[in-house]
């Protein structure tokens, strides 16, 4: 269905569209009954639409997905329609792609790991990685307050409770940031393994570590949290990260924002590694060559056996933050000899360290074939007046693999291209469906910026891929007024006017006051047509309150708009 153009008060609805974010996984009859009950409750509160956040959509069309589950989805959507609620399916999860990658993990976006050195072992049958990392200074704190304490944060010290040796670092009742720091030297575009041990006693606080480029701390190479809350005996944690173009970085470890209780840290190690989650597809070639003569290429299957990570072939096995790298073996008849040095260029997948999130490649043909097949399967369950929410959301990996970089686009241009491709695909397969996009990756006040996680390059201009008939689900609640203005077309840098739904609440506060405040931020900005009750904690305690607040404040929003 065609969406109306914007531009005058008369096209702002007299009552707001009220959507809500519906958690479900419709794989059994109890889930169907539970969903129907929630739909009944939303309908009674005056909601007009339901957005299904359900992995079922990501599995539709897969041979392993039972047709009974599609029948369940169809039944629940039919029930919502009977209750006069519009329905919206979540599709194309480009940011959170783990469900899709069960089909083929090699479709994941992968970062280059170039120039890793290996040496043929004495048997002539296997390669051994040459670790270029020189080692951390004072890794076990046996030298006391040496090499780690230049930040001078209070609450950080040395303690005799140790994992090994006689000393560890300790953080006790930190009044604010309490961090250790050491500058490290890296080889660009290499894969590294970081390991440490922690122990805690009645600990509360934000324990984490970061690897940040020393010349620009906004360029993050690793940033996981450490699950140290409460009391734990010595626990090992492991991570892998890509140095990208950094040659020097700061390794920070400790507490951000204060803590209570005790946290011990010991035996911190960094080493070079390679081939963990190595991707094998046309856009991620593996090349072995002579490091002294890069034009001399060795042949896979002749000079070395096929390189793969077994974890990449195991569909149901999740991505890991770290595991032991796969071995590289040599066949009989190889031209490589014991002691010889070789270099390998490859591409590896790097899951986000606090969520195991992985994004799929924007240019891999297999991804686009899957999207089209999945769209056809979704069409089979979606009512005629249904809509789709396209999942360009929190895309933390982009513009890295060979096929993406071969397009010679900036990250923003690549995302704009991909968004345009998706719009064309869903308009073709689902010509009657309303088309919605999350705001964040197209918003310069949110994630459309430089140095966004592992995205290579600047996301400036990503919004140019969105046509005017796309409705924006705007969840930039921290800078809502600026963001709503951006997508309204009132900013000359982004002149396209979009309908917008404020995706509000997000599990904070009282629903009614949240809705009122969000509409206050929208005052005098045309194009807002409604709000969505958005919960990621499966919290529907404020469902009715949010609806009543939105309806009560809607008149004030309408009256604030410029007269036609």
C-alpha positions in Angstrom: 0.0 0.0 0.0 1.3 3.4 -0.9 2.1 5.7 2.0 0.9 9.3 2.0 3.3 12.1 1.4 4.0 14.4 4.3 4.0 18.2 4.6 0.8 19.4 6.3 -1.2 19.0 9.5 -4.1 17.5 7.8 -2.1 14.4 7.0 -1.2 13.8 10.7 -3.7 11.3 12.0 -6.3 12.5 14.5 -5.3 9.6 16.8 -1.8 8.1 17.0 -0.8 4.8 15.6 0.1 2.7 18.7 2.3 -0.2 18.1 3.9 -2.5 20.6 7.0 -4.8 20.5 5.8 -8.4 20.9 8.2 -11.0 22.2 7.4 -14.5 21.0 8.8 -17.7 19.7 5.8 -19.6 18.2 7.1 -23.1 18.3 4.4 -24.7 20.5 0.7 -24.2 21.3 1.4 -22.6 24.7 3.3 -19.9 23.0 0.4 -19.3 20.7 -2.0 -19.0 23.6 0.3 -16.6 25.4 0.7 -14.4 22.4 -3.1 -14.3 21.9 -3.6 -13.2 25.5 -1.1 -10.4 25.1 -2.7 -9.3 21.8 -6.1 -9.2 23.6 -4.6 -7.0 26.3 -3.0 -4.6 23.8 -6.2 -4.3 21.8 -8.2 -3.5 24.9 -5.7 -0.7 25.7 -6.2 0.9 22.3 -3.1 -0.3 20.4 -3.4 -0.4 16.6 -0.5 -2.5 15.6 1.9 -5.3 16.8 5.5 -5.8 15.8 6.5 -9.4 16.2 10.0 -9.8 17.5 10.3 -13.5 16.8 13.1 -15.7 15.5 10.5 -17.7 13.6 10.7 -15.2 10.8 14.4 -15.8 10.4 13.9 -19.6 10.1 11.0 -19.4 7.6 11.9 -21.0 4.3 14.7 -23.1 5.9 14.2 -26.8 5.2 14.6 -27.6 8.9 11.8 -25.3 10.1 8.6 -27.2 10.8 5.6 -26.1 8.7 3.5 -26.3 11.9 5.4 -23.3 13.2 4.4 -21.3 10.2 0.8 -22.3 10.8 1.2 -21.1 14.4 2.5 -17.7 13.2 -0.3 -17.4 10.6 -2.9 -18.2 13.4 -1.5 -15.5 15.7 -1.4 -12.9 13.0 -4.9 -13.8 12.0 -6.0 -13.3 15.6 -4.3 -9.9 15.8 -6.1 -8.9 12.6 -9.5 -9.9 14.1 -8.6 -7.6 17.0 -8.1 -4.8 14.5 -4.4 -4.7 15.0 -2.1 -4.3 12.1 0.8 -6.7 12.0 4.5 -6.2 11.3 7.2 -8.9 10.8 10.8 -8.3 11.6 13.0 -9.3 8.6 16.5 -9.0 7.2 18.5 -9.0 10.4 21.6 -7.5 9.1 22.9 -6.4 12.5 21.9 -9.3 14.7 22.4 -12.1 12.1 23.1 -15.2 14.2 19.8 -16.9 13.3 20.4 -16.5 9.6 24.0 -17.6 9.9 22.9 -21.0 11.1 22.3 -21.7 7.4 25.9 -20.8 6.6 28.3 -19.2 9.1 30.6 -18.2 6.2 28.0 -15.5 5.2 29.1 -13.5 8.2 31.0 -10.2 7.6 34.7 -11.0 8.2 37.7 -8.7 8.8 41.0 -9.2 7.1 43.9 -10.8 8.9 46.8 -10.2 6.6 50.5 -11.1 6.7 50.4 -13.7 9.5 53.7 -15.5 9.6 53.9 -19.3 9.9 56.9 -21.6 9.8 56.9 -25.2 8.6 57.6 -27.5 11.5 60.5 -30.0 11.6 58.3 -32.8 10.2 57.3 -30.8 7.1 53.7 -31.7 7.7 52.3 -28.7 9.7 52.6 -25.0 10.0 53.3 -23.3 13.3 52.3 -19.7 13.9 55.1 -17.2 14.6 53.9 -15.0 17.4 55.0 -11.4 16.7 53.7 -9.9 20.0 56.6 -9.1 22.3 54.7 -9.8 25.5 53.2 -7.7 28.2 55.3 -6.0 30.8 54.7 -7.3 34.4 51.8 -9.6 33.3 51.4 -11.2 36.7 52.1 -8.0 38.8 55.2 -9.7 40.4 57.0 -6.4 39.9 54.5 -4.5 42.0 53.1 -1.2 40.7 55.2 -1.3 37.5 53.9 -0.7 33.9 50.2 -0.7 34.7 49.5 2.2 37.0 50.1 5.5 35.1 46.4 6.4 35.0 46.5 7.0 38.8 42.9 6.1 39.5 42.1 5.6 43.2 41.1 2.2 44.5 43.6 0.2 42.5 46.5 -1.5 44.1 48.6 -4.7 44.6 47.6 -7.6 46.7 49.1 -10.9 47.8 46.0 -12.9 46.8 47.3 -14.3 43.5 46.3 -16.8 40.8 50.0 -17.6 40.3 53.1 -16.2 41.9 52.9 -13.9 44.9 50.9 -10.8 43.6 47.9 -9.6 41.7 46.2 -6.3 41.0 43.2 -5.5 43.2 40.4 -3.0 43.1 38.6 -2.3 46.4 35.5 -0.1 46.8 36.5 2.2 43.9 35.0 5.7 44.2 35.0 6.1 40.4 37.0 4.8 37.5 39.6 2.3 38.7 41.7 1.2 35.7 45.0 -0.4 34.9 46.6 0.6 31.6 49.5 -0.5 29.4 50.5 0.6 26.0 51.1 -2.3 23.6 52.6 -2.6 20.1 50.5 -4.3 17.4 50.9 -5.5 13.9 48.1 -4.0 11.7 45.5 -6.4 10.5 46.4 -9.3 12.7 44.3 -11.5 15.0 45.2 -11.4 18.7 44.2 -13.5 21.7 43.8 -11.8 25.1 43.6 -13.9 28.3 43.3 -13.0 31.9 42.2 -14.4 35.3 39.9 -12.6 37.7 38.5 -13.3 41.2 35.8 -11.4 43.1 34.3 -11.0 46.5 30.9 -9.3 47.0 31.7 -7.3 43.9 29.3 -4.9 42.3 30.3 -2.6 39.5 31.1 -2.4 35.8 34.2 -4.5 35.3 35.5 -4.5 31.7 38.5 -4.2 29.5 39.2 -2.2 26.4 41.8 -2.2 23.6 41.8 1.3 22.1 44.0 2.8 19.4 46.5 5.0 21.2 46.2 7.8 18.7 42.4 8.0 18.8 40.6 6.4 21.7 37.3 6.3 19.8 38.8 3.6 17.6 37.8 0.5 19.6 39.4 -2.9 18.9 38.0 -4.8 21.9 35.5 -3.8 24.6 34.0 -6.7 26.6 32.5 -6.7 30.1 33.8 -9.1 32.7 31.1 -11.0 34.5 32.6 -10.6 37.9 29.4 -9.6 39.9 29.1 -11.4 43.2 31.8 -13.7 44.4 33.9 -15.9 42.1 37.0 -18.0 42.6 39.7 -17.5 40.0 38.1 -17.6 36.6 39.8 -17.5 33.1 38.4 -15.3 30.3 39.6 -15.3 26.7 38.9 -13.0 23.8 40.1 -12.5 20.2 40.3 -9.2 18.4 41.5 -7.7 15.2 44.1 -4.9 15.4 42.7 -3.3 12.2 45.1 -0.5 11.2 46.4 0.1 14.7 50.1 -0.2 15.4 49.9 1.0 19.1 47.0 0.6 21.5 46.2 1.0 25.1 45.0 -2.0 27.0 42.7 -0.9 29.8 41.4 -3.3 32.5 39.4 -2.5 35.6 36.2 -0.7 36.7 34.3 2.1 35.1 32.0 4.3 37.2 32.9 3.0 40.7 32.4 -0.3 42.5 31.9 -2.0 45.8 33.6 -5.2 47.0 36.8 -6.6 45.8 38.1 -7.5 42.3 41.4 -9.2 41.7 43.1 -9.4 38.3 46.1 -11.6 37.4 48.1 -13.4 34.7 47.2 -11.2 31.8 48.4 -12.4 28.4 48.3 -11.1 24.8 49.6 -13.2 21.9 49.1 -13.2 18.1 46.9 -15.9 16.7 45.1 -16.6 13.4 42.4 -18.5 11.5 39.9 -18.5 14.4 36.4 -18.3 12.7 38.2 -18.1 9.3 35.5 -17.5 6.7 35.6 -19.4 3.4 33.6 -17.9 0.6 34.4 -16.1 -2.7 34.6 -12.7 -0.9 37.0 -14.0 1.8 39.9 -15.7 0.0 42.7 -17.4 1.8 46.1 -16.8 0.2 49.5 -18.3 1.3 52.7 -16.8 -0.1 56.4 -16.3 0.4 56.8 -13.2 2.7 60.0 -12.2 0.9 58.4 -12.5 -2.5 54.6 -12.0 -2.2 54.1 -12.7 -5.9 55.1 -16.3 -5.1 51.7 -17.9 -4.3 51.4 -21.4 -2.8 48.5 -23.6 -3.9 45.8 -24.9 -1.6 45.3 -28.6 -2.0 48.8 -29.0 -3.4 51.2 -27.2 -1.1 48.9 -27.0 1.9 45.6 -28.7 2.8 42.3 -26.9 2.7 42.2 -24.4 5.6 39.0 -24.2 7.7 37.8 -23.8 11.2 35.5 -26.7 12.2 33.4 -24.3 14.2 32.4 -22.6 11.0 30.9 -25.8 9.7 28.9 -26.6 12.8 25.5 -24.9 12.2 24.1 -25.2 15.7 27.4 -24.3 17.4 27.5 -20.7 18.4 30.3 -18.3 17.6 32.9 -18.1 20.4 34.8 -15.2 21.7 37.8 -17.4 21.5 38.8 -21.0 20.8 42.0 -22.7 19.8 42.9 -22.0 16.2 42.7 -24.7 13.6 45.8 -26.5 12.5 47.3 -25.9 9.0 48.6 -29.2 7.6 50.7 -29.9 4.6 50.1 -32.8 2.1 52.8 -35.1 0.8 54.3 -33.6 -2.2 54.2 -30.0 -0.9 56.8 -27.6 -2.2 57.3 -26.3 1.3 60.2 -27.6 3.4 60.9 -27.7 7.1 61.9 -24.4 8.6 60.5 -22.4 5.7 58.5 -19.2 6.4 55.2 -18.4 4.7 52.6 -15.7 5.2 48.8 -16.1 5.1 46.1 -13.6 4.2 42.6 -14.5 5.4 39.4 -13.1 6.8 38.0 -13.9 10.2 34.7 -13.3 11.9 34.9 -11.4 15.2 31.7 -11.7 17.4 30.9 -8.7 19.5 32.5 -9.6 22.8 29.6 -8.9 25.2 26.7 -10.5 23.1 28.3 -12.9 20.6 26.5 -10.8 18.0 27.6 -11.3 14.4 26.4 -9.4 11.3 26.0 -10.9 7.9 27.8 -9.6 4.8 26.1 -6.9 2.7 27.4 -8.2 -0.6 27.5 -12.0 -0.3 25.2 -13.4 -3.0 24.1 -16.2 -0.7 22.7 -13.7 1.8 20.6 -12.1 -0.9 19.4 -15.4 -2.2 18.4 -16.3 1.4 16.7 -12.9 1.8 14.5 -13.4 -1.3 13.6 -16.9 -0.3 12.8 -15.8 3.2 10.7 -12.9 2.0 8.6 -15.3 0.0 8.1 -17.5 3.1 7.1 -14.5 5.2 4.6 -13.5 2.5 2.9 -16.8 3.1 2.0 -15.9 6.7 1.7 -12.1 6.5 -1.8 -10.7 6.1 -2.5 -8.6 3.1 -2.3 -5.3 5.0 0.9 -6.4 6.9 4.2 -4.6 7.1 7.9 -5.5 7.5 10.5 -4.0 9.7 13.9 -4.3 8.0 16.7 -5.1 10.5 19.5 -2.6 9.6 20.1 -2.2 13.3 23.3 -1.9 15.4 25.4 -3.1 12.5 28.8 -3.4 14.2 30.6 -5.1 11.3 30.6 -3.7 7.8 32.8 -2.9 4.8 35.6 -5.3 5.8 35.5 -8.4 3.6 37.0 -8.6 0.1 33.6 -8.5 -1.7 32.5 -5.4 0.2 35.7 -3.6 -0.3 35.7 -4.5 -4.0 32.8 -2.1 -4.4 35.2 0.8 -3.6 32.5 2.5 -1.5 32.6 4.2 1.8 30.8 2.5 4.6 28.0 4.9 4.3 27.7 4.4 0.5 27.8 0.7 1.0 25.0 0.8 3.5 22.9 3.1 1.4 23.4 0.7 -1.6 22.3 -2.3 0.5 19.3 -0.5 1.9 18.2 0.3 -1.6 18.7 -3.3 -2.6 16.5 -4.4 0.3 13.8 -1.9 -0.5 13.7 -3.2 -4.1 13.6 -6.8 -2.9 10.7 -6.3 -0.5 8.8 -4.1 -2.9 9.1 -6.9 -5.5 8.1 -9.8 -3.2 5.7 -8.0 -0.9 4.4 -5.2 -3.0 1.5 -4.4 -0.7 3.4 -4.3 2.6 4.3 -1.2 4.5 8.1 -0.9 4.8 9.7 0.2 8.0 13.4 0.7 9.0 15.1 1.3 12.3 16.6 4.7 12.6 20.0 4.2 14.1 22.2 3.2 11.2 20.9 6.2 9.1 21.1 8.8 11.9 24.2 10.9 12.3 23.0 11.7 15.9 23.2 7.9 16.6 25.2 5.2 14.8 25.8 6.8 11.4 29.2 8.0 12.4 32.9 7.3 12.1 34.5 4.5 14.1 31.2 2.7 14.9 32.5 -0.5 16.5 34.2 -2.6 13.8 32.7 -0.8 10.8 35.5 0.2 8.5 35.1 3.8 7.5 32.6 6.5 7.9 28.8 5.8 7.8 28.1 9.4 6.6 25.5 9.4 3.8 24.0 6.0 4.7 20.5 7.7 4.8 20.7 8.3 1.1 19.6 4.8 0.5 16.2 5.3 2.1 13.3 6.3 -0.2 10.6 8.6 0.9 8.0 5.8 1.3 10.0 4.2 4.1 8.7 4.8 7.6 11.3 5.3 10.3 11.1 3.5 13.6 13.0 6.1 15.6 14.6 4.9 18.8 17.2 7.6 19.4 15.7 8.6 22.8 18.9 10.3 23.9 18.8 12.8 21.1 15.2 12.4 20.0 14.4 15.9 18.9 17.5 16.2 16.7 16.8 12.7 15.3 13.1 13.4 14.6 14.1 16.6 12.8 16.7 14.8 10.7 14.2 12.3 9.3 11.5 14.9 8.9 13.3 16.4 6.0 13.8 19.7 7.8 17.6 19.4 7.7 19.1 20.4 4.3 21.6 17.5 4.6 18.8 15.0 4.6 15.8 16.7 2.7 13.7 13.5 2.3 10.5 13.6 4.5 9.7 10.3 6.2 6.8 9.2 8.3 8.1 8.3 11.8 7.1 6.1 14.7 8.7 7.0 18.0 10.0 3.6 19.4 9.7 4.6 23.1 9.7 3.4 26.7 12.6 0.9 26.5 11.9 -0.4 30.0 12.6 2.9 31.8 10.2 4.7 34.1 6.4 5.0 34.0 4.8 4.4 30.6 2.5 7.4 30.5 5.2 9.9 31.4 7.6 8.3 28.9 5.1 8.7 26.1 4.3 12.3 27.1 8.0 13.2 27.2 8.7 11.6 23.8 5.8 13.6 22.2 7.0 16.8 23.9 10.4 16.2 22.1 8.5 16.0 18.8 6.7 19.3 19.1 6.5 21.3 15.8 8.2 18.4 13.9 5.9 17.1 11.2 5.6 13.5 10.2 5.3 11.7 13.5 2.3 9.4 13.1 2.5 7.4 16.3 4.5 5.6 19.0 5.7 2.1 19.8 5.9 0.5 23.3 9.3 -1.0 23.1 10.5 -3.5 25.6 13.6 -5.7 25.4 13.1 -7.0 28.9 9.7 -8.6 28.0 8.2 -6.1 30.4 4.6 -5.3 29.7 3.8 -3.8 33.0 3.5 -0.3 31.5 1.6 -1.3 28.3 -1.7 0.3 29.2 0.0 3.3 30.9 2.1 4.0 27.8 -1.0 3.9 25.5 -3.0 6.3 27.8 -0.1 8.7 28.0 0.4 8.7 24.2 -3.3 9.3 23.5 -3.6 12.1 26.1 -0.5 13.9 24.7 -1.4 13.5 21.0 -3.6 16.6 20.7 -0.8 18.8 22.0 1.6 17.4 19.5 -0.9 18.0 16.6 -1.6 21.5 17.7 2.2 22.3 17.8 2.6 21.6 14.1 2.8 24.4 11.6 -0.4 25.3 9.9 -0.7 24.3 6.2 
